[in-house]
Amino acid sequence: MKCEHCTRKECKKTKTDDRENLSADAPSPARESGEKCDTSKHKVLVVSVCPQSLPYFAAKFNLSVTEASRRLCGFLKSLGVHYVFDTTIAADFSILESQKEFVRRYRQHSEEERTLPMLTSACPGWVRYAERVLGRPITAHLCTAKSPQQVMGSLVKDYFARQQNLSPEKIFHVIVAPCYDKKLEALQEGSLPALHGSRGTDCVLTSGEIAQIMEQGDLSVKDAAIDTLFGDLKEDKVTRHDGASSDGHLAHIFRHAAKELFNEDVEEVTYRALRNKDFQEVTLEKNGEVVLRFAAACGFRNIQNMILKLKKGKFPYHFVEVLACAGGCLNGRGQAQTPEGHADKALLRQMEGIYADIPVRRPESSAHVQELYQEWLEGINSPKAREVLHTTYQSQERGAHSLDIKW
């Protein structure tokens, strides 16, 4: 981070380099040289925090998840960050768009047009593997809804920028995430037309990297509530989606599909472990027949097994939530790791308990999301909503040796 007075190249100091930089009266290098600070080159610093990162900070520093949220926000602002947001609202959009897409695919699926199973697109490690290794037979079944990180980039660089009367390039947007694959996702993000050539995410730091900065820093930190995208409002409590360690696409899409397709209200989604605890299934029965069969596959061992069954045409699922990390997003390699690089199982168990205690909020219940659909995206099913909230995939063409998958 540059010092609080300037973000010019000449300003080489960081806040942890020199305690004097903590003083609002301390001169920046630009001032010391007599050079006038060019405020036109200043940027607004925005940090967005993934909900799976908060249990890590809570467990590591022995805080409640609300206290951890406020402490993290206060620390980031002590470094000069202007706004700190929660990416849960971006996951709302990703889940809602995925719900609609699954219902559409289910209704269109036939022997001639095989649109199922639908595979989630929120995990960048899985998507990258599908694009680079598996190719078109798999990418055609990836959900086109953008990941929460990609949606958050649009919210910050488009919606929030307009609210602040800023051009997208005047905002530097950082994501705090539980895994390193989010860094690759940020690098691969295409420039959206709505962002005028600007990337949605400029930088990704893992939870572990932020914790290391916090431990090395010597700052007097005052707790602060996380900001919202809506004026002067502050987040009064932390919420999450209905997933054991992720954003819960499976649970939310399952409930929506049960209601939309079969008029069944599902309150509690019951998971059944199959090969191992990281491959689980959820089913809906009606009149003695299984009408919906969903699965959650975490870790590449389970992903490889899934692909093998797809190749043999023995994969009976309508929908699969795919996550590259065994144990899900909470177990991302960017957090809950020992110094030797192994999973810190004790810390992970503590994080899982903390995450389970966070109140669940369904995406449909967010009044702000409904407002944004109208105010920002010109309607729920508008062309702009399609442009901003959906993506396409770049898959390598497979030769004659490619997977011959019979869905």
C-alpha positions as CSV (number, residue, x, y, z in Angstrom):
1,M,0.0,0.0,0.0
2,K,1.2,3.5,-0.7
3,C,1.2,6.1,2.0
4,E,-2.1,7.8,2.7
5,H,-1.1,11.0,1.0
6,C,-0.3,9.8,-2.5
7,T,-0.4,6.8,-4.8
8,R,2.3,8.1,-7.2
9,K,5.2,6.0,-8.2
10,E,7.5,8.3,-6.3
11,C,5.7,7.4,-3.1
12,K,7.7,4.2,-2.2
13,K,7.0,3.9,1.5
14,T,4.5,1.5,3.0
15,K,2.6,2.0,6.2
16,T,4.6,-0.9,7.8
17,D,7.9,0.5,6.6
18,D,7.8,3.6,8.7
19,R,5.7,4.4,11.8
20,E,5.8,8.1,10.8
21,N,3.5,7.2,7.9
22,L,0.7,6.5,10.5
23,S,0.5,10.2,11.2
24,A,-1.9,12.2,9.1
25,D,0.6,15.1,9.3
26,A,3.5,13.0,8.0
27,P,4.8,14.3,4.7
28,S,4.8,12.0,1.7
29,P,7.9,11.7,-0.5
30,A,6.1,13.8,-3.1
31,R,5.6,16.6,-0.5
32,E,9.2,16.3,0.8
33,S,10.6,16.8,-2.7
34,G,8.4,19.9,-3.1
35,E,6.4,18.3,-5.8
36,K,2.7,18.9,-5.7
37,C,0.6,15.8,-5.3
38,D,-1.4,15.1,-8.4
39,T,-4.8,14.2,-6.9
40,S,-6.1,13.2,-10.3
41,K,-4.0,10.1,-10.1
42,H,-5.3,9.0,-6.7
43,K,-7.4,5.8,-6.7
44,V,-10.2,4.7,-4.4
45,L,-9.1,1.5,-2.7
46,V,-11.9,-1.1,-2.3
47,V,-11.6,-4.5,-0.7
48,S,-14.2,-7.3,-1.0
49,V,-14.1,-10.1,1.5
50,C,-15.4,-13.7,0.8
51,P,-17.6,-15.1,3.5
52,Q,-15.5,-18.2,3.8
53,S,-12.5,-16.1,4.9
54,L,-14.2,-14.7,8.0
55,P,-14.3,-18.0,10.0
56,Y,-10.5,-18.2,9.4
57,F,-9.9,-14.9,11.0
58,A,-12.3,-15.7,13.8
59,A,-10.6,-19.0,14.6
60,K,-7.1,-17.7,14.2
61,F,-7.5,-14.7,16.5
62,N,-10.1,-16.3,18.9
63,L,-12.9,-13.9,18.0
64,S,-16.6,-14.3,17.1
65,V,-17.2,-14.0,13.4
66,T,-18.8,-10.6,13.9
67,E,-15.8,-9.4,15.9
68,A,-13.5,-10.8,13.3
69,S,-15.4,-9.0,10.5
70,R,-15.1,-5.7,12.4
71,R,-11.4,-6.2,13.3
72,L,-10.5,-7.1,9.7
73,C,-12.4,-4.1,8.3
74,G,-10.8,-1.8,10.8
75,F,-7.3,-3.1,10.0
76,L,-7.8,-2.7,6.2
77,K,-9.0,0.9,6.7
78,S,-6.0,1.6,8.9
79,L,-3.9,0.7,5.8
80,G,-5.7,3.3,3.8
81,V,-8.5,1.2,2.2
82,H,-11.6,3.4,1.6
83,Y,-14.3,0.8,1.5
84,V,-14.6,-2.9,2.6
85,F,-17.5,-4.9,1.2
86,D,-18.8,-8.5,1.8
87,T,-19.1,-10.6,-1.4
88,T,-22.3,-12.4,-0.1
89,I,-24.4,-10.0,-2.2
90,A,-22.4,-11.1,-5.4
91,A,-23.1,-14.7,-4.5
92,D,-26.8,-13.8,-4.3
93,F,-26.7,-12.9,-8.0
94,S,-24.6,-16.0,-9.0
95,I,-27.1,-18.3,-7.2
96,L,-30.2,-16.7,-8.5
97,E,-29.0,-16.8,-12.1
98,S,-27.9,-20.4,-11.6
99,Q,-31.3,-21.3,-10.3
100,K,-33.1,-19.9,-13.4
101,E,-30.6,-21.6,-15.7
102,F,-31.0,-25.0,-14.2
103,V,-34.8,-24.9,-14.5
104,R,-34.5,-23.8,-18.1
105,R,-32.0,-26.6,-18.9
106,Y,-34.2,-29.2,-17.1
107,R,-37.2,-28.2,-19.2
108,Q,-35.2,-28.2,-22.5
109,H,-33.3,-31.4,-21.8
110,S,-34.1,-34.2,-24.3
111,E,-32.4,-37.0,-26.2
112,E,-31.8,-34.5,-29.0
113,E,-30.6,-31.6,-26.8
114,R,-28.7,-32.9,-23.8
115,T,-28.4,-29.9,-21.5
116,L,-27.9,-31.9,-18.3
117,P,-26.2,-32.4,-16.0
118,M,-25.5,-28.8,-15.1
119,L,-22.1,-28.3,-13.5
120,T,-21.4,-25.3,-11.2
121,S,-19.0,-22.5,-12.4
122,A,-18.2,-20.8,-9.1
123,C,-14.9,-22.5,-8.4
124,P,-12.1,-21.1,-10.6
125,G,-9.8,-24.1,-10.1
126,W,-12.5,-26.5,-11.4
127,V,-13.4,-24.2,-14.3
128,R,-9.8,-23.8,-15.4
129,Y,-9.3,-27.6,-15.3
130,A,-12.5,-28.0,-17.4
131,E,-11.5,-25.5,-20.0
132,R,-7.8,-26.5,-20.3
133,V,-8.0,-30.3,-19.9
134,L,-11.5,-31.6,-20.4
135,G,-12.6,-29.3,-23.3
136,R,-16.0,-28.9,-25.0
137,P,-17.7,-32.1,-23.8
138,I,-17.6,-30.7,-20.3
139,T,-17.6,-26.9,-20.7
140,A,-20.9,-27.2,-22.6
141,H,-22.4,-28.3,-19.3
142,L,-20.9,-25.6,-17.1
143,C,-23.4,-23.1,-15.8
144,T,-23.0,-19.8,-17.5
145,A,-23.7,-17.7,-14.4
146,K,-20.6,-15.8,-13.4
147,S,-18.8,-16.7,-10.1
148,P,-19.3,-14.4,-7.1
149,Q,-15.9,-12.9,-7.6
150,Q,-16.7,-12.0,-11.2
151,V,-20.1,-10.5,-10.2
152,M,-18.4,-8.5,-7.4
153,G,-16.0,-7.0,-9.8
154,S,-18.9,-5.7,-11.9
155,L,-20.7,-4.4,-8.8
156,V,-17.7,-2.5,-7.7
157,K,-16.3,-1.3,-11.1
158,D,-19.7,-0.6,-12.6
159,Y,-22.5,0.0,-10.1
160,F,-20.5,1.4,-7.2
161,A,-18.3,3.5,-9.6
162,R,-21.4,5.1,-11.0
163,Q,-22.8,5.8,-7.5
164,Q,-19.5,7.5,-6.7
165,N,-19.2,9.3,-10.0
166,L,-16.0,7.6,-10.8
167,S,-14.6,5.9,-13.9
168,P,-13.7,2.2,-13.3
169,E,-10.0,2.8,-13.7
170,K,-10.1,5.2,-10.7
171,I,-10.9,2.2,-8.4
172,F,-8.4,-0.4,-7.3
173,H,-10.4,-3.5,-6.3
174,V,-8.9,-6.2,-4.1
175,I,-10.5,-9.6,-3.2
176,V,-9.7,-11.4,0.0
177,A,-10.3,-15.1,-0.7
178,P,-9.6,-18.5,0.8
179,C,-7.8,-20.0,-2.2
180,Y,-5.0,-19.1,-4.6
181,D,-7.1,-20.1,-7.7
182,K,-9.0,-16.8,-7.2
183,K,-5.7,-15.1,-8.3
184,L,-5.8,-16.9,-11.6
185,E,-9.5,-16.1,-12.0
186,A,-8.7,-12.4,-11.7
187,L,-5.9,-12.6,-14.3
188,Q,-8.2,-14.3,-16.7
189,E,-11.2,-12.0,-16.3
190,G,-12.1,-10.5,-19.6
191,S,-12.7,-6.8,-19.8
192,L,-16.4,-6.2,-19.7
193,P,-18.0,-3.6,-22.1
194,A,-19.7,-2.0,-19.1
195,L,-16.3,-1.5,-17.4
196,H,-14.8,0.4,-20.4
197,G,-11.8,-1.9,-20.6
198,S,-11.2,-2.2,-16.8
199,R,-10.8,-5.5,-15.0
200,G,-13.3,-6.2,-12.3
201,T,-10.7,-7.5,-9.9
202,D,-7.2,-5.9,-9.8
203,C,-5.7,-8.0,-7.1
204,V,-6.4,-11.1,-4.9
205,L,-4.9,-11.7,-1.5
206,T,-5.6,-14.9,0.4
207,S,-6.8,-14.9,3.9
208,G,-3.5,-16.3,5.0
209,E,-1.6,-13.5,3.3
210,I,-3.8,-10.9,5.0
211,A,-3.3,-12.6,8.4
212,Q,0.4,-12.5,7.9
213,I,0.3,-8.8,7.2
214,M,-1.8,-8.3,10.4
215,E,0.7,-10.2,12.5
216,Q,3.7,-8.3,11.1
217,G,2.0,-4.9,11.3
218,D,2.2,-2.7,14.4
219,L,-0.8,-0.6,13.9
220,S,-3.4,0.8,16.4
221,V,-6.6,-0.7,14.9
222,K,-10.1,0.5,15.6
223,D,-12.9,-1.9,14.7
224,A,-15.2,-0.8,11.9
225,A,-18.4,-2.2,10.5
226,I,-18.2,-3.5,6.9
227,D,-19.6,-1.1,4.3
228,T,-22.4,-1.8,1.9
229,L,-22.9,-0.7,-1.7
230,F,-25.8,1.4,-0.6
231,G,-24.8,4.9,0.6
232,D,-23.9,5.3,4.3
233,L,-25.4,2.0,5.4
234,K,-23.2,-0.4,7.4
235,E,-23.5,-4.2,7.7
236,D,-24.9,-4.9,11.2
237,K,-24.4,-8.7,11.1
238,V,-22.7,-11.4,9.1
239,T,-24.8,-13.8,7.0
240,R,-24.0,-16.7,4.7
241,H,-25.6,-19.0,2.2
242,D,-26.8,-22.5,2.9
243,G,-23.6,-24.5,2.2
244,A,-21.5,-26.4,4.6
245,S,-18.3,-24.9,3.4
246,S,-19.2,-23.0,0.2
247,D,-21.7,-20.5,-1.2
248,G,-24.3,-23.2,-1.2
249,H,-25.3,-23.4,-4.9
250,L,-26.5,-26.9,-4.5
251,A,-28.9,-26.3,-1.6
252,H,-30.4,-23.2,-3.1
253,I,-30.8,-24.5,-6.6
254,F,-32.3,-27.8,-5.3
255,R,-35.0,-25.9,-3.3
256,H,-35.8,-23.6,-6.2
257,A,-36.0,-26.5,-8.7
258,A,-38.2,-28.6,-6.4
259,K,-40.7,-25.7,-6.1
260,E,-40.6,-24.5,-9.7
261,L,-40.6,-28.0,-11.4
262,F,-42.6,-30.1,-8.9
263,N,-44.3,-27.7,-6.6
264,E,-42.5,-29.2,-3.6
265,D,-41.4,-27.1,-0.7
266,V,-38.1,-28.3,0.7
267,E,-37.1,-26.8,4.0
268,E,-34.1,-29.0,5.0
269,V,-31.8,-30.4,2.4
270,T,-30.5,-33.8,3.5
271,Y,-27.1,-34.9,2.2
272,R,-26.1,-38.6,1.9
273,A,-22.4,-39.4,1.7
274,L,-21.4,-41.9,-1.0
275,R,-17.8,-42.9,-1.7
276,N,-16.5,-40.5,0.9
277,K,-17.5,-37.4,2.8
278,D,-16.6,-35.2,-0.1
279,F,-19.0,-36.9,-2.6
280,Q,-22.5,-36.5,-1.4
281,E,-25.9,-36.6,-3.0
282,V,-29.4,-35.1,-2.5
283,T,-32.5,-36.5,-4.0
284,L,-36.2,-35.5,-4.4
285,E,-38.8,-38.2,-4.7
286,K,-42.3,-37.8,-5.9
287,N,-44.9,-40.6,-6.1
288,G,-42.1,-43.1,-5.4
289,E,-39.9,-41.9,-8.2
290,V,-36.6,-39.9,-7.9
291,V,-37.3,-36.7,-9.9
292,L,-34.2,-34.7,-8.9
293,R,-30.8,-36.1,-8.2
294,F,-28.0,-33.6,-7.2
295,A,-24.5,-34.2,-6.1
296,A,-21.6,-32.3,-4.5
297,A,-18.1,-33.3,-5.6
298,C,-15.2,-31.8,-3.7
299,G,-11.5,-32.4,-4.5
300,F,-9.9,-33.7,-7.7
301,R,-10.1,-37.3,-6.6
302,N,-13.9,-37.1,-6.7
303,I,-13.8,-34.9,-9.8
304,Q,-11.8,-37.5,-11.7
305,N,-14.2,-40.2,-10.6
306,M,-17.1,-38.1,-11.8
307,I,-15.5,-37.6,-15.2
308,L,-14.9,-41.3,-15.5
309,K,-18.5,-42.1,-14.9
310,L,-19.5,-39.4,-17.4
311,K,-17.3,-41.1,-20.0
312,K,-19.0,-44.4,-19.3
313,G,-22.5,-42.9,-19.4
314,K,-23.1,-44.0,-15.8
315,F,-23.7,-40.6,-14.2
316,P,-27.3,-40.2,-13.1
317,Y,-27.2,-36.7,-11.7
318,H,-29.1,-33.6,-13.0
319,F,-26.8,-31.1,-11.2
320,V,-23.3,-31.2,-9.6
321,E,-21.7,-28.6,-7.3
322,V,-18.0,-29.0,-8.2
323,L,-15.3,-27.6,-5.9
324,A,-11.6,-28.2,-6.5
325,C,-10.6,-28.2,-2.8
326,A,-11.3,-31.3,-0.8
327,G,-13.5,-30.1,2.1
328,G,-14.8,-27.2,0.1
329,C,-13.9,-23.5,0.1
330,L,-13.2,-23.3,3.9
331,N,-10.3,-25.7,3.3
332,G,-8.8,-23.5,0.5
333,R,-5.0,-23.6,0.5
334,G,-4.9,-19.9,1.1
335,Q,-6.0,-20.5,4.7
336,A,-6.0,-23.1,7.5
337,Q,-2.6,-24.4,6.4
338,T,0.4,-25.3,8.6
339,P,3.8,-23.7,7.9
340,E,4.7,-26.9,6.1
341,G,1.8,-26.5,3.7
342,H,-0.5,-29.2,5.1
343,A,-4.1,-28.7,6.2
344,D,-4.4,-27.5,9.8
345,K,-7.2,-30.0,10.7
346,A,-7.8,-28.6,14.2
347,L,-8.2,-25.1,12.9
348,L,-10.4,-26.3,10.0
349,R,-12.7,-28.1,12.5
350,Q,-13.0,-24.8,14.5
351,M,-13.7,-22.9,11.3
352,E,-16.4,-25.3,10.3
353,G,-18.2,-24.9,13.6
354,I,-18.0,-21.1,13.3
355,Y,-19.3,-21.1,9.7
356,A,-22.2,-23.4,10.7
357,D,-23.3,-20.9,13.3
358,I,-23.5,-17.9,10.9
359,P,-27.2,-17.2,10.1
360,V,-28.3,-18.4,6.7
361,R,-29.9,-15.9,4.3
362,R,-31.6,-17.0,1.1
363,P,-30.8,-14.9,-2.0
364,E,-34.5,-14.4,-2.8
365,S,-35.0,-12.6,0.6
366,S,-32.5,-9.7,-0.2
367,A,-34.4,-6.5,-1.0
368,H,-31.1,-4.9,-2.1
369,V,-30.6,-7.6,-4.8
370,Q,-34.1,-7.0,-6.2
371,E,-33.5,-3.3,-6.2
372,L,-30.2,-3.8,-8.1
373,Y,-31.9,-5.9,-10.7
374,Q,-34.1,-3.0,-11.5
375,E,-31.8,0.0,-10.9
376,W,-28.5,-1.4,-12.1
377,L,-29.5,-4.2,-14.6
378,E,-32.7,-2.8,-16.1
379,G,-34.8,-5.8,-15.0
380,I,-34.4,-9.5,-13.9
381,N,-34.2,-11.0,-17.4
382,S,-33.0,-7.9,-19.3
383,P,-30.2,-8.1,-22.0
384,K,-28.0,-6.1,-19.6
385,A,-28.5,-8.7,-16.8
386,R,-27.5,-11.4,-19.3
387,E,-24.4,-9.5,-20.3
388,V,-23.2,-8.6,-16.8
389,L,-24.1,-11.8,-14.9
390,H,-23.3,-14.5,-17.5
391,T,-20.1,-15.7,-19.3
392,T,-18.8,-18.0,-22.0
393,Y,-16.0,-20.6,-21.7
394,Q,-12.8,-21.0,-23.7
395,S,-12.2,-24.7,-24.3
396,Q,-9.5,-26.4,-26.3
397,E,-10.8,-28.4,-29.2
398,R,-10.4,-32.1,-28.5
399,G,-9.2,-34.6,-31.1
400,A,-10.5,-38.1,-31.9
401,H,-9.0,-39.3,-28.5
402,S,-11.3,-37.0,-26.5
403,L,-13.9,-38.1,-24.1
404,D,-16.8,-39.7,-25.8
405,I,-19.4,-38.8,-23.1
406,K,-22.9,-40.1,-23.3
407,W,-25.0,-38.0,-20.9
